[in-house]
Amino acid sequence: MDRPPGAGAPQYVITAGNLTKYYGDVAAVDGISFRVAAGEAFGLLGPNGAGKSTAMKMIGGVSRRTSGSLSVMGLDPDQHGPEVRAHLGVVPQQDNLDEELRVRDNLLVYGRYFGLPMSYLRPKADELLEFAQLTDKARSRVDALSGGMKRRLTIARSLINEPRILLLDEPTTGLDPQARHILWDRLFRLKEQGVTLILTTHYMDEAEQLCDRLIVVDKGRIMAGGSPAALIREHSSREVLELRFGSDRNAGIGAELAGIGERVETLPDRVLIYAHDGEAALEQVSARGLRPLASLVRRSSLEDVFLRLTGRSLVD
């Protein structure tokens, strides 16, 4: 994300150089380099197995890198793990709340792991429950909460030590649309407070909504990086026309669509035509006597960027 004219040099809280992690002969992270500025929302976008979670574990100091350099708050997580983790809040991919404890007690007990006194934890827990919209659930058992409530409680718990950096691994996986939007609102509020957000996701809309900048990762490597808008401008068209001709016809229809728009991409369930004007492209399709079963004109997205860079969908 570009800085305004006259702004000073950004303070980078995370710097990775040629970062690599091998499991046996398999490179889970294969020489990636990036920097994250203080107060930024930075995303790692890619499909399952791309290496996003492995990178997060190395940042969090719970997985040692194979090679390369990594600095978090000016410290090497491999050498100064406890000091690094003191600055971090971590929201894992799977909620690991204590089901035996009540909602408020989850925050209090977790805070004690940091050696924080109860005189601090009691008012802090109440503040975080209000932030997470869980005040009325303070005395409820965790197993009585909905999935969205558990996710908000996990985020509240991660903030108990007032971290400067919050690591979020697939924060909204499995949540319904309403719960996702509530969670996004909580994360926006944290960013407004100056918390640096690092998140992994395979949801394109989530990355576009939350991230100032991101890197697109596939098979452990960075395919592209920049702001969501810049990546779309660079690697895709303004609009996309989606056509469905039926599973039997989709694969062979590409030749009949040649010359329409800037590019044609054939997927198993649909055909995509990348064009500046999707409606005009649809008129050209009709003029050729082609009658899709369904059509949709939409703006281009990060999903299209990933498809252009890797030849496959984020959900493949």
C-alpha positions in Angstrom: 0.0 0.0 0.0 1.5 3.4 -1.0 2.2 5.9 1.7 1.0 9.5 1.4 3.4 12.1 0.1 5.8 13.3 2.7 5.1 10.4 5.0 8.2 9.0 6.9 9.6 5.6 6.3 7.4 2.9 7.6 8.3 1.0 10.7 8.5 -2.7 9.8 7.4 -5.0 12.6 8.0 -8.2 10.5 10.7 -8.8 7.9 11.2 -12.1 6.1 14.0 -12.8 3.7 14.1 -15.9 1.5 12.2 -17.7 4.3 12.2 -21.5 3.8 10.7 -24.5 5.7 11.2 -28.1 4.7 9.4 -31.2 6.1 11.7 -33.9 4.9 12.1 -33.3 1.1 8.9 -31.2 0.9 9.2 -27.4 0.8 6.2 -26.1 2.7 7.6 -22.6 2.4 10.0 -22.1 -0.5 12.0 -18.9 -0.2 9.5 -16.2 0.4 10.3 -12.6 1.3 8.0 -9.8 2.6 7.8 -7.0 5.1 4.9 -5.9 7.2 4.5 -2.3 8.5 3.2 -1.4 11.9 -0.5 -1.0 12.0 -1.0 -2.7 8.6 -3.4 -5.5 7.7 -1.3 -7.9 5.8 -2.7 -11.1 4.2 -1.4 -14.4 2.9 -3.9 -15.6 0.2 -3.8 -19.1 -1.2 -5.5 -22.5 -1.3 -5.2 -25.1 1.5 -1.6 -26.5 1.5 -0.1 -23.3 0.0 2.2 -22.8 3.0 0.3 -20.0 4.7 -0.1 -21.6 8.1 3.5 -22.8 8.1 4.6 -19.2 7.6 2.4 -18.1 10.5 3.9 -20.7 12.8 7.4 -19.5 12.0 6.4 -15.9 12.7 4.9 -17.1 16.0 8.1 -18.8 17.0 6.5 -22.2 17.3 8.1 -23.7 14.2 11.8 -23.2 13.4 12.7 -22.2 9.9 15.0 -24.3 7.7 16.8 -21.3 6.2 16.4 -17.6 5.5 16.0 -14.7 7.8 13.0 -13.6 10.0 12.6 -10.7 12.3 9.6 -9.9 14.5 9.7 -6.7 16.5 13.4 -6.7 15.8 13.9 -10.1 17.3 14.6 -13.5 15.7 11.7 -15.9 16.8 14.1 -18.9 16.7 16.4 -17.2 19.2 13.9 -15.1 21.2 10.7 -17.1 21.1 9.2 -16.1 24.5 10.0 -12.4 23.9 8.4 -12.4 20.5 5.3 -14.2 21.7 4.9 -11.6 24.4 4.1 -9.1 21.6 1.8 -11.5 19.7 -1.9 -12.5 19.9 -2.6 -15.7 18.1 -6.0 -16.9 16.7 -5.4 -20.5 15.5 -7.3 -22.1 12.6 -9.2 -24.3 15.0 -10.7 -22.8 18.2 -8.9 -24.3 21.2 -11.0 -22.8 24.0 -11.4 -24.6 27.3 -14.8 -26.2 27.1 -14.8 -27.0 30.8 -14.7 -23.3 31.8 -17.2 -20.5 31.5 -16.7 -17.8 28.9 -15.2 -15.1 31.2 -13.0 -17.7 33.0 -11.4 -18.6 29.6 -10.0 -15.1 29.5 -8.9 -15.0 33.1 -7.1 -18.4 33.0 -5.4 -17.6 29.7 -4.2 -14.2 31.1 -2.5 -16.0 34.0 -0.3 -17.9 31.5 1.3 -14.5 30.8 1.8 -13.9 34.5 -0.8 -11.0 34.5 -2.3 -10.2 37.9 -6.0 -10.6 38.6 -6.3 -6.9 39.4 -5.5 -6.3 35.7 -7.3 -9.3 34.3 -10.8 -8.8 35.8 -11.5 -5.4 34.2 -9.6 -6.4 31.1 -11.8 -9.5 30.6 -14.9 -7.4 31.0 -13.6 -4.9 28.4 -12.8 -7.7 25.9 -16.2 -9.4 26.4 -17.9 -6.1 25.5 -15.6 -5.7 22.5 -16.5 -9.2 21.3 -20.2 -8.6 22.0 -20.3 -11.5 24.6 -21.0 -9.6 27.8 -24.3 -11.4 28.2 -22.6 -14.7 27.8 -19.9 -14.1 30.4 -21.2 -16.9 32.7 -22.2 -19.3 29.9 -20.4 -22.5 29.2 -18.2 -22.4 26.1 -19.9 -25.4 24.6 -23.2 -23.5 24.6 -21.9 -20.8 22.2 -22.4 -20.7 18.5 -19.5 -21.0 16.1 -19.3 -17.3 15.5 -19.4 -16.6 19.3 -16.6 -19.0 19.9 -14.5 -17.3 17.2 -15.1 -13.9 18.8 -14.1 -15.3 22.2 -10.9 -16.8 20.7 -10.1 -13.3 19.3 -10.9 -11.7 22.7 -8.6 -14.2 24.4 -5.8 -13.4 22.0 -6.0 -9.7 23.1 -5.7 -10.3 26.8 -1.9 -9.3 26.8 -2.6 -6.3 24.6 -0.5 -7.6 21.7 1.0 -5.3 19.1 0.6 -8.0 16.4 -2.4 -10.3 15.9 -1.9 -13.5 13.9 -5.2 -14.9 12.5 -5.1 -18.2 10.7 -8.2 -18.7 8.5 -10.3 -16.6 11.0 -13.7 -17.1 9.4 -13.6 -20.7 8.1 -16.9 -22.4 8.8 -18.8 -19.3 9.8 -22.1 -18.2 8.2 -22.1 -14.8 6.3 -23.6 -12.9 9.2 -21.0 -14.2 11.7 -18.2 -13.4 9.2 -19.3 -9.8 8.9 -19.5 -9.3 12.6 -16.0 -10.7 12.9 -14.7 -8.4 10.2 -16.1 -5.5 12.1 -14.2 -6.5 15.2 -11.0 -6.8 13.2 -11.5 -3.4 11.6 -11.8 -1.9 15.1 -8.6 -3.5 16.1 -6.8 -2.1 13.1 -8.2 1.4 14.0 -6.6 1.0 17.4 -3.2 0.4 15.7 -2.9 -3.4 16.0 -1.0 -5.0 13.2 -3.0 -7.8 11.6 -1.5 -10.8 9.8 -4.1 -13.2 8.4 -4.2 -16.2 6.2 -7.3 -16.9 4.1 -8.5 -18.6 1.0 -11.5 -16.4 0.8 -11.0 -13.7 -1.8 -13.7 -11.4 -0.4 -12.1 -11.6 3.1 -8.7 -10.6 1.7 -10.2 -7.7 -0.3 -12.2 -6.5 2.7 -9.5 -6.7 5.4 -6.1 -6.4 3.8 -4.1 -3.3 3.0 -1.6 -5.5 1.2 -1.2 -9.2 0.6 0.9 -11.8 -1.0 -0.6 -14.6 -3.2 1.0 -17.9 -2.2 0.9 -21.2 -4.1 3.0 -24.3 -3.3 5.1 -22.4 -0.9 6.0 -19.6 -3.2 4.9 -16.0 -3.7 3.2 -15.6 -7.0 2.4 -11.8 -6.6 2.1 -9.1 -4.0 0.5 -5.7 -3.5 -2.8 -4.1 -2.5 -5.9 -6.0 -3.6 -6.9 -3.3 -6.1 -3.4 -3.1 -7.6 -3.2 -6.9 -8.0 -6.6 -6.9 -9.8 -5.6 -4.0 -12.1 -2.3 -5.8 -13.0 -3.5 -9.3 -13.5 -7.1 -9.2 -14.5 -9.7 -7.1 -16.4 -12.2 -4.7 -15.0 -15.1 -7.1 -15.3 -15.7 -10.8 -15.8 -18.6 -12.5 -17.7 -19.4 -16.0 -16.2 -21.2 -18.4 -18.6 -22.6 -21.8 -17.9 -23.4 -24.0 -20.9 -23.7 -27.3 -18.9 -21.0 -29.7 -17.9 -21.0 -31.4 -21.3 -20.6 -28.2 -23.4 -18.3 -26.1 -21.2 -15.1 -27.8 -22.1 -15.6 -27.4 -25.9 -17.2 -24.0 -26.1 -13.9 -22.0 -25.8 -13.2 -22.0 -29.5 -16.6 -20.5 -30.3 -15.9 -17.7 -27.8 -12.5 -16.8 -29.2 -11.9 -13.1 -29.7 -14.6 -12.0 -27.2 -13.1 -9.9 -24.4 -9.4 -10.0 -23.4 -9.2 -13.6 -22.4 -11.3 -16.8 -22.1 -10.8 -19.2 -19.2 -12.6 -22.6 -19.2 -13.4 -24.2 -15.8 -15.2 -27.5 -15.2 -18.4 -25.7 -14.2 -18.3 -22.4 -16.1 -16.5 -20.4 -18.7 -15.0 -17.0 -17.8 -14.6 -14.1 -20.3 -12.4 -11.3 -19.0 -13.4 -8.0 -20.5 -13.5 -4.3 -19.7 -17.3 -4.3 -20.4 -19.0 -7.5 -19.4 -22.4 -6.6 -20.8 -20.9 -5.8 -24.2 -19.1 -9.2 -24.1 -22.5 -10.9 -23.4 -24.0 -9.1 -26.4 -21.2 -10.6 -28.5 -21.9 -14.0 -27.2 -25.6 -13.7 -28.1 -24.7 -12.3 -31.6 -22.8 -15.5 -32.3 -26.0 -17.5 -31.6 -24.7 -19.0 -28.4 -27.2 -19.4 -25.6 -25.7 -20.1 -22.2 -27.9 -21.7 -19.5 -26.9 -18.9 -17.1 -24.8 -15.8 -17.3 -23.4 -13.3 -14.8 -21.5 -10.1 -15.1 -19.4 -9.2 -12.1 -16.3 -7.1 -11.2 -13.0 -8.9 -11.3 -11.7 -10.3 -8.0 -8.7 -11.8 -6.3 -10.0 -15.2 -7.3 -9.4 -14.2 -10.9 -5.9 -13.0 -10.1 -5.1 -16.4 -8.6 -6.5 -18.2 -11.5 -4.4 -16.1 -13.9 -1.3 -16.7 -11.9 -1.6 -20.4 -11.2 -4.1 -21.8 -13.7 -6.5 -23.0 -11.0 -9.1 -21.8 -8.6 -8.4 -20.9 -4.9 -10.8 -23.7 -3.9 -9.1 -26.4 -6.0 
